[in-house]
Amino acid sequence: MREALKQAQYALTEEEIPIGAVVVMDRQIIARAYNQTEKLHDVTAHAEMLALTAAANHVGNKYLSDCTLYVTVEPCVMCAGASFWAQVKRVVYGASEDKRGFRRHGNLLHPRTELVSGIMANECAALMQEFFARKRK
């Protein structure tokens, strides 16, 4: 999660919503990304989507059933759906997202996907709060 937080910091410095993600396989980071929706002019360029794509390219397979996705904020419906289709083994996130998080719509993860939440939640939430406080000024 610390590496995902580093990625979120990159997003913050680029004035993107500060969400970072990493994909781990066999205890090694195989992909890392941060939100780039503004930079790429692409509403789908969420940290999770970019990390899952990079991981699939690294593995050479669309299925990531031996991988864990770490993300600083609860994934949205789109990103949860992508992790479903990739059959990610585990999704680990930090801060909950009450407005846009996937959990308000039920469990959208693959039935075999393990979900872990609240890891470094305070640190992850603090980045989001800092970003939105800047925007409101």
The 8 nearest C-alpha neighbors of each residue, nearest first, counted from 0:
[[1, 3, 2, 69, 4, 70, 71, 118],
 [0, 2, 4, 3, 5, 119, 6, 71],
 [1, 3, 5, 4, 0, 6, 21, 20],
 [2, 4, 19, 20, 0, 6, 5, 1],
 [5, 3, 7, 1, 2, 6, 19, 0],
 [6, 4, 2, 8, 3, 7, 1, 9],
 [5, 7, 19, 3, 9, 33, 4, 8],
 [6, 8, 19, 18, 17, 4, 10, 9],
 [7, 9, 11, 5, 10, 6, 4, 17],
 [10, 8, 6, 12, 7, 11, 13, 5],
 [9, 11, 15, 17, 7, 13, 8, 12],
 [10, 12, 17, 14, 8, 13, 9, 15],
 [11, 13, 9, 14, 10, 8, 15, 17],
 [14, 12, 10, 11, 15, 9, 38, 35],
 [15, 13, 11, 12, 10, 16, 130, 17],
 [14, 16, 10, 13, 11, 17, 34, 35],
 [15, 17, 18, 10, 34, 11, 14, 130],
 [18, 16, 7, 10, 11, 15, 127, 8],
 [17, 19, 7, 71, 33, 34, 16, 46],
 [18, 20, 7, 33, 6, 3, 46, 71],
 [21, 19, 70, 3, 32, 46, 69, 47],
 [20, 22, 31, 69, 30, 3, 68, 50],
 [21, 23, 68, 30, 67, 28, 29, 69],
 [22, 24, 28, 67, 27, 66, 29, 26],
 [23, 25, 66, 26, 27, 65, 28, 29],
 [24, 26, 27, 23, 66, 65, 28, 29],
 [25, 27, 24, 23, 28, 66, 67, 29],
 [28, 26, 23, 24, 25, 29, 22, 30],
 [27, 29, 23, 30, 22, 24, 21, 26],
 [28, 30, 23, 22, 54, 27, 24, 57],
 [31, 29, 54, 22, 50, 21, 53, 28],
 [32, 30, 21, 50, 20, 22, 29, 33],
 [33, 31, 46, 50, 20, 19, 49, 6],
 [32, 34, 46, 19, 6, 7, 18, 10],
 [33, 35, 46, 45, 18, 36, 10, 44],
 [36, 34, 38, 44, 37, 39, 33, 15],
 [35, 37, 44, 41, 42, 39, 40, 38],
 [38, 36, 40, 39, 35, 15, 41, 42],
 [37, 39, 35, 36, 40, 15, 41, 13],
 [38, 40, 41, 36, 37, 35, 44, 42],
 [41, 39, 37, 36, 38, 42, 35, 44],
 [40, 42, 36, 39, 43, 44, 37, 35],
 [41, 43, 36, 44, 40, 45, 37, 39],
 [42, 44, 41, 45, 36, 48, 77, 49],
 [45, 43, 36, 35, 41, 42, 34, 49],
 [44, 46, 34, 48, 47, 43, 49, 35],
 [47, 45, 33, 34, 32, 49, 20, 19],
 [46, 48, 50, 45, 49, 20, 51, 78],
 [49, 47, 51, 45, 50, 46, 78, 52],
 [48, 50, 52, 46, 47, 51, 32, 53],
 [51, 49, 47, 53, 32, 31, 30, 52],
 [52, 50, 54, 48, 53, 49, 47, 55],
 [53, 51, 55, 49, 54, 50, 48, 56],
 [52, 54, 50, 56, 51, 55, 30, 57],
 [55, 53, 57, 51, 30, 56, 52, 29],
 [56, 54, 58, 52, 61, 60, 57, 53],
 [55, 57, 59, 53, 54, 58, 52, 60],
 [58, 56, 54, 55, 59, 53, 29, 30],
 [59, 57, 55, 60, 56, 54, 63, 61],
 [60, 58, 56, 57, 55, 61, 54, 62],
 [59, 61, 55, 62, 58, 56, 63, 57],
 [62, 60, 55, 85, 63, 59, 56, 58],
 [63, 61, 85, 60, 64, 86, 55, 87],
 [64, 62, 87, 66, 85, 65, 86, 61],
 [63, 65, 87, 88, 86, 66, 62, 85],
 [66, 64, 63, 88, 24, 87, 67, 25],
 [67, 65, 24, 63, 88, 23, 64, 87],
 [66, 68, 89, 23, 22, 88, 90, 87],
 [67, 69, 22, 90, 21, 91, 89, 70],
 [70, 68, 91, 21, 20, 92, 0, 90],
 [71, 69, 20, 92, 72, 19, 3, 91],
 [70, 72, 93, 92, 123, 19, 18, 3],
 [73, 71, 94, 93, 92, 70, 95, 74],
 [72, 74, 95, 100, 96, 92, 94, 75],
 [75, 73, 100, 78, 79, 101, 72, 76],
 [74, 76, 100, 101, 78, 77, 99, 79],
 [75, 77, 101, 79, 78, 80, 74, 100],
 [78, 76, 80, 75, 79, 81, 74, 43],
 [77, 79, 81, 80, 75, 76, 74, 47],
 [78, 80, 82, 76, 81, 77, 74, 108],
 [81, 79, 83, 77, 78, 82, 76, 107],
 [80, 82, 78, 84, 83, 79, 85, 77],
 [81, 83, 85, 79, 80, 84, 87, 86],
 [84, 82, 109, 108, 80, 86, 81, 85],
 [83, 85, 81, 86, 82, 80, 109, 62],
 [84, 86, 62, 82, 63, 83, 87, 61],
 [87, 85, 83, 64, 84, 63, 62, 82],
 [88, 86, 64, 63, 85, 82, 89, 66],
 [87, 89, 112, 64, 66, 65, 67, 86],
 [90, 88, 113, 67, 112, 87, 114, 68],
 [89, 91, 68, 114, 67, 69, 115, 113],
 [92, 90, 115, 69, 116, 114, 68, 70],
 [93, 91, 70, 116, 71, 73, 72, 69],
 [92, 94, 120, 118, 117, 71, 72, 119],
 [95, 93, 120, 72, 124, 123, 117, 73],
 [94, 96, 73, 72, 97, 93, 100, 117],
 [97, 95, 100, 73, 98, 99, 94, 72],
 [96, 98, 100, 99, 95, 103, 102, 73],
 [99, 97, 96, 100, 103, 101, 95, 75],
 [100, 98, 75, 96, 97, 101, 76, 103],
 [101, 99, 75, 96, 73, 74, 102, 97],
 [100, 102, 76, 75, 103, 104, 74, 79],
 [103, 101, 105, 104, 100, 106, 107, 73],
 [102, 104, 101, 105, 100, 97, 99, 98],
 [105, 103, 102, 101, 106, 107, 76, 100],
 [106, 104, 102, 103, 107, 101, 108, 76],
 [105, 107, 108, 102, 104, 101, 109, 103],
 [106, 108, 79, 105, 80, 109, 101, 83],
 [109, 107, 83, 106, 79, 112, 110, 80],
 [108, 110, 83, 112, 111, 86, 107, 84],
 [111, 109, 112, 108, 113, 83, 107, 106],
 [112, 110, 109, 113, 88, 86, 108, 87],
 [113, 111, 88, 89, 109, 110, 87, 108],
 [112, 114, 89, 90, 88, 111, 115, 110],
 [113, 115, 90, 89, 91, 112, 116, 92],
 [116, 114, 91, 90, 92, 113, 117, 89],
 [117, 115, 92, 91, 118, 93, 114, 94],
 [116, 118, 93, 120, 94, 119, 92, 115],
 [117, 119, 93, 120, 116, 92, 0, 91],
 [120, 118, 93, 122, 121, 117, 123, 0],
 [119, 121, 93, 94, 117, 123, 118, 122],
 [122, 120, 124, 123, 119, 125, 94, 93],
 [123, 121, 125, 124, 119, 120, 126, 4],
 [122, 124, 120, 71, 125, 121, 126, 94],
 [123, 125, 121, 127, 94, 126, 122, 120],
 [126, 124, 128, 122, 127, 123, 121, 129],
 [127, 125, 129, 128, 124, 123, 130, 17],
 [126, 128, 130, 124, 125, 129, 17, 131],
 [127, 129, 125, 131, 126, 130, 132, 124],
 [130, 128, 126, 132, 127, 131, 125, 133],
 [131, 129, 127, 133, 128, 132, 126, 134],
 [130, 132, 134, 133, 128, 129, 135, 127],
 [131, 133, 129, 135, 134, 130, 128, 136],
 [134, 132, 130, 131, 136, 135, 129, 128],
 [135, 133, 131, 132, 136, 130, 129, 14],
 [134, 136, 132, 133, 131, 130, 129, 128],
 [135, 133, 134, 132, 131, 130, 129, 128]]
